[in-house]
Amino acid sequence: MASREIADLMAGAMPQDLPVIAFPPEVLLGQVVTRLIGAHPQPLPRLVPKVETALTPAALELAVQGVGVAWIPATLAQRHLQNAWLFDLSGHLPDGPLDVTAMRLARGSSPGRDRVLGGADQPVRRP
């Protein structure tokens, strides 16, 4: 992404068009980003997809190469942020939490599964 556009965003000015790395709507991050953008109360620039990928690491690398803005998990981008290869735009563009939980079918059992999970498959009640 052009440094002028980043400077504009960081200064609080929205560019008219914003090049983005898009996720297909059928993948998790595609759905998450669509919800974040749709729920954002402030006006946004026109998002212009430059490339589409279902692979989050690919979106990260495309952002590092300057192709556009990518919505990616902060933990995945941490090293790139620390090295100033990327800028955190979460204060300027929609962002939100992402809870990831491991799940499995509630019924059925097998000796192999029981050995691997070792009792970790007990139901968890969330508050």
C-alpha positions as CSV (number, residue, x, y, z in Angstrom):
1,M,0.0,0.0,0.0
2,A,1.3,3.5,-0.8
3,S,2.8,5.2,2.2
4,R,0.7,8.3,1.4
5,E,-2.5,6.3,2.1
6,I,-1.0,5.0,5.4
7,A,0.0,8.5,6.4
8,D,-3.5,9.7,5.6
9,L,-5.1,7.0,7.7
10,M,-2.7,7.6,10.6
11,A,-3.5,11.3,10.5
12,G,-7.2,10.6,10.7
13,A,-8.0,11.4,7.0
14,M,-9.7,8.8,5.0
15,P,-8.5,8.3,1.4
16,Q,-11.3,8.0,-1.2
17,D,-10.2,4.5,-2.2
18,L,-8.4,1.9,-0.1
19,P,-6.7,-1.1,-1.7
20,V,-7.5,-4.2,0.3
21,I,-6.6,-7.9,0.3
22,A,-9.9,-9.6,0.3
23,F,-11.0,-13.0,1.7
24,P,-13.7,-15.0,-0.1
25,P,-17.1,-14.8,1.7
26,E,-17.1,-18.5,2.3
27,V,-14.0,-18.5,4.6
28,L,-14.1,-17.5,8.3
29,L,-12.1,-14.3,7.9
30,G,-14.2,-13.3,4.9
31,Q,-17.3,-13.5,7.1
32,V,-15.6,-11.8,10.1
33,V,-14.3,-8.8,8.0
34,T,-17.7,-8.4,6.3
35,R,-19.4,-8.2,9.7
36,L,-16.8,-5.8,11.0
37,I,-17.1,-3.4,8.0
38,G,-20.9,-3.6,8.0
39,A,-21.1,-2.8,11.8
40,H,-18.6,0.1,11.6
41,P,-20.4,3.3,12.6
42,Q,-18.0,5.7,10.8
43,P,-17.8,6.3,7.1
44,L,-15.1,4.2,5.3
45,P,-13.3,4.7,2.1
46,R,-14.3,2.6,-0.9
47,L,-12.6,-0.7,-0.4
48,V,-11.0,-1.8,-3.6
49,P,-10.0,-5.5,-3.7
50,K,-6.6,-5.9,-5.3
51,V,-6.3,-9.7,-4.7
52,E,-8.4,-12.3,-3.0
53,T,-7.0,-15.2,-0.9
54,A,-8.5,-17.7,1.5
55,L,-5.0,-18.1,3.2
56,T,-4.4,-15.8,6.1
57,P,-0.5,-16.1,5.9
58,A,-0.7,-15.2,2.2
59,A,-2.8,-12.1,3.1
60,L,-0.2,-11.2,5.6
61,E,2.7,-11.5,3.1
62,L,0.7,-9.6,0.5
63,A,0.2,-6.7,3.0
64,V,4.0,-6.8,3.8
65,Q,4.6,-6.5,0.0
66,G,2.4,-3.4,-0.1
67,V,-0.5,-4.8,-2.1
68,G,-3.1,-3.5,0.2
69,V,-4.7,-3.5,3.7
70,A,-5.3,-6.9,5.2
71,W,-7.5,-7.8,8.2
72,I,-5.5,-10.5,9.9
73,P,-5.2,-11.8,13.5
74,A,-2.9,-9.6,15.6
75,T,-1.0,-12.5,16.9
76,L,-0.1,-13.5,13.4
77,A,1.1,-10.0,12.6
78,Q,3.0,-9.4,15.8
79,R,6.5,-9.9,14.5
80,H,5.8,-7.8,11.4
81,L,4.4,-5.0,13.7
82,Q,7.4,-5.1,16.0
83,N,9.8,-4.8,13.0
84,A,7.7,-2.0,11.6
85,W,7.0,-3.9,8.4
86,L,3.3,-3.3,9.0
87,F,1.3,-0.6,10.7
88,D,-1.6,-1.5,13.1
89,L,-4.6,0.4,11.6
90,S,-7.1,-0.9,14.2
91,G,-7.6,2.6,15.6
92,H,-8.5,3.9,12.1
93,L,-10.4,1.0,10.5
94,P,-12.9,-1.6,11.8
95,D,-11.4,-4.2,14.1
96,G,-12.7,-6.6,16.7
97,P,-12.1,-9.6,18.9
98,L,-11.8,-13.1,17.4
99,D,-12.5,-16.1,19.7
100,V,-11.3,-19.4,18.3
101,T,-12.5,-22.6,20.0
102,A,-11.7,-26.2,19.2
103,M,-14.9,-28.3,18.9
104,R,-15.9,-31.8,18.1
105,L,-19.0,-33.9,17.7
106,A,-20.6,-34.4,21.1
107,R,-21.6,-38.0,20.7
108,G,-19.5,-41.0,19.8
109,S,-16.1,-42.2,21.2
110,S,-13.2,-44.1,20.1
111,P,-10.1,-45.4,22.0
112,G,-7.8,-43.3,19.8
113,R,-9.8,-40.1,20.4
114,D,-10.0,-40.8,24.1
115,R,-6.2,-41.3,24.2
116,V,-5.5,-38.1,22.4
117,L,-7.9,-35.9,24.3
118,G,-7.2,-37.5,27.6
119,G,-10.3,-36.1,29.3
120,A,-10.0,-32.7,27.7
121,D,-13.2,-33.3,25.8
122,Q,-15.5,-32.6,28.7
123,P,-18.2,-30.0,28.0
124,V,-17.2,-26.5,28.9
125,R,-19.9,-24.1,30.2
126,R,-19.3,-20.5,29.2
127,P,-20.6,-17.7,31.4
